[in-house]
Amino acid sequence: MRRALVPLIATFLVQTLCSAAVLALATMMPKVGPDVGVPSWVIGAFTAIIYAVAASSSFFSAQPLARFGGVRLCQAALLSGALGLLVMTLATPLALIVGVFLVGGSNGPLNAASAAILVHRVPPNWYSAAFTLKQTGVPFGFALSGAIVPPLATWLGWQGAAWSLAAVLTLAIVTLQLLSRELEGDTPPIARAALLEPMRVIFADRRLRALALASLLYVVAQHTVTFVLVTYLVEACGLSMVVAGQILAVSQFGAAALRLVLGSFADRLRERLSLLGGIGVLTACGCAAVALARPDWPLLAIAAAAVICGTTAASWNGLSVGEFVRWSPPGQAGAINAASTAIVFSGGVVGPGLFSAVVGASGSYLAGFALIVVAVGAGGLWLLIEGRRLRREA
């Protein structure tokens, strides 16, 4: 049990901290924007940069993973996140852009590195539960960022909040070094794959292809909603930054809890694409609900719509990662997860960028949310169709 538990907790905490770093700017944007002199709606463009860098670093992470191992890649991710937060505190538009690039680099290699650490320590019949628990670090980190960073920014200033989070990431680097032997001391050498070979494997397998492209559409919803929600609730619904951050935190804690429930349930199913498809359809409904929220709504109604939207949008990732590991060729789990993460994170590039462009051009958040509803709804229907096909062929 300890053989699986320690790596699982370690990878969960790394995912949590890097996710908190990724969302930190978005939760502070109502303060950062006026201080630096940029409009708050550019957070969509910053999010696109984060996930463009994350997708690129994920795509190229298979070779460093084979050479240096999962622990070193996790440490590099934490270092990149800490440096990004520190650079942002220089408080210029250029510093924000450079910081966003560095923070994006912290998120790219994590799925590949974690898969390489966990695949030899977790029994295959636990994959959905284990990788769901690890991926729960994403909404948990987002929740911590939403709950802690806005009050810290109010108390210490937004720069003090960024320094505090960077210090925690640095401490995690040291902790991983102390645990490195236990995390991967007896891990078999990671197979080296040609740069494009994992992509070829994904697109040659109908299951992996559908999972990757539908997950891309899911990320359009997840990251647009997560990164825009605080600003949307402040500007479109008239809430304070602290209250909006608390609502975001509740939605992400809800997503973390739902991930655990789905992960424990999914390992009992013969096929899991239908479950993922149903989540996509529910996410589309949640996004439609939050898009209709108005300042004259009761606070409870606004909060309920936002929590439903945020919870469903962030609940699917662990199941997806578990399926990529389950269907990967022997010895290729890390490389396949690196390639799939690059594909999936492309949604984090396209979605927030398009959202910002649509909102900026139309002057309406409703038009931006309509784009999200169509994207995630289409992904959900695709996976429902593929799941039905798999059941027929079983």
Order of alpha helices (4+ residues) and beta strands (2+ residues): alpha-alpha-alpha-alpha-alpha-alpha-alpha-alpha-alpha-alpha-alpha-alpha-alpha-alpha-alpha-alpha-alpha
